[in-house]
C-alpha cells in the first residue's frame, strides 16, 4: 500500500463521521467509523502512523466541530485568524487520544519476540489480538479529559436501544463493545486469503454485534418511584437585542391552560438578571403575582458584590417561588473564549467575551417533595464528573437551561444535545433540556426523547417527568468496571514490556 493510498483510505474516517453525526442521520456508519483509519495504519512505519492519525484526527474534528468558528467570532468578537487558530489547536488536542492509542498499540503489537512472531498466525492469537486491541482503543480514547468530551458514537443519540451499555459501564464499556466489531472487521481485512483467521474474526464480529444490540432485548430494566413532576418549559428564541416581553407572553399562554409544578426558562443572549437589574426584577414580580408557580431561570449576571460591580459576576441558575428567590447556583464549568478569557490571552483579542467568575458550590433545588433538581447550565451538562457530584448529593432530576443561539442553524445544537443525551443514559437521571432557540426536550434514563423542538423557532412544552428510584448502575458501581478495564490494559502492557523485544519493521 503506497503512502498516498494510506492517506486516502484514512480520510474516509472523517467522511464517515460527517455522514453519521447529527443532523445527517446515517447513524449506522458509527459502527465502522474508525475502520478505514485502522486499515491505513496496518503495516505502516510508526512515524507514518502518527502522521496519518494526525491528518485523520484533524479532518474528523474539523468536519464535526466547524460550527465553533463562526460561534466564537459572533460571541467574543474574535478575528477570523484567531478563531481559526484556536479551532485548529482544539482539533489537535481532541486528536491526542487517537495518537496515544497509535503509540501504545505500536509498542504492544509492533515489538514481538521470535516465539510470538511464529505464533502470531495461531487462531488463539487472532482472537486475543482483537479483544486486546478493542480494550486498548476503548480505554485510551475515553481516558483523557477533553475540552469537548465528544465521540463519534454520539451519532447514536436517537437510538436508545443501542445506548444501554452506557448505564452499565459508561462510555469506556460502550466503546469497547463497538470496538470489538471494528477490530474484527480490521482483522478480516488483514486476513484476506486466510479463511480460518477470517472465521475466528467473523465469530468475534458476530459476538460483538450481539453485545452491541443486547440493550435492545430489555436486559437493562429501569425502575421509577411513584413521584412525578409536571414541568413546563418555554423556548422563546431571543437574540442579544431582544427584550423579554415574548418570554413573559409565552409563559402566560402556557400557564393559562397547563398547571405545572415547575416552569423553566432557558439561558438566553439578552442581558437579564432577575436579582441585579431593577427593571427585570419588577417584570418578574408582576408575572409571579399572577402566576405564583415555582420558576427556574438563568440570570445572565449576578454580581459577586452588589456594592462593587467591579468585583465580577456569575452566570446563575435561580429558583423563585411566588416571586421570592429560594436558591441560586453559580455556574462552575465556564466555556473558554466565550464566558471567560484564559490566562495569557489578551482581552483585546476577544473584545466581546464575557468575564464570568467560576462558581464553587454544588446547589440542588428542592422544588417539590421527593424532587431534587440538578441545575446544570449549558456546557456543564457534558461532563460526567459534574453530573456525578450532583447525583451523589441526592439530585434526581437534571434541568439543563442552555442557549445554542450562537451556533445558528448548524450541526452545533444537535451535537450539544446528543452529548447531553449520553450523559443522561450514563447517569440514569432524566433531563429536561430548555434551550433558547432549540433543541429543547425531555430525555428519560433509557435515552428515549420526548417533545423535541425544532431550531431557531419559538416553542413550548409540558410533560410529566418520572423520578428514578436511584441512578444508573454505572454511577453507583461503574468505577469497578472502569478500574478492571484499566487494570487489564496495564497488566497486559507491562507484561509486554518485560519480555525481550525487537522492532517488527
Secondary structure, DSSP 8 states (H G I E B T S, - for coil): --HHHHHHHHTHHHHHHHHHSTTS--GGGGGGTTHHHHHHHTT--HHHHHHHHHHHHHHHHHHHHTHHHHHHHHHH---HHHHHHHHHHHHHHHHHHHHHHHHHHHHHHHB--HHHHHHTTSHHHHHHHHHHHHHHHHHHHHHS--SS---GGGGGTT-GGG-TTHHHHHHHHHHHHHHHHHHHHHHHHHTTT-HHHHHHHHHHHHHHHHHHHGGGGT-S---EEEEEEEEEEEE----TT--SHHHHHHHHHHHHH---SEEEE---SS---TTT-HHHHHHHHHHHHH----EEEEEEEEESSTT-GGG-EEEEEEEEETTEEEEEEE--S--BTTTB--TTS-GGGGTT---B-------EEEEETTEEEE---GGGGG-HHHHHHHHHTT--EEEEEE--GGG-SSSHHHHHHHHHHHHHHHHT--EEEEESSS--EEE-TT--EES---SSS-EEEEEEEEEESS--HHHHHHHHHHHHHHHHHHHHHHHHHHS---B--
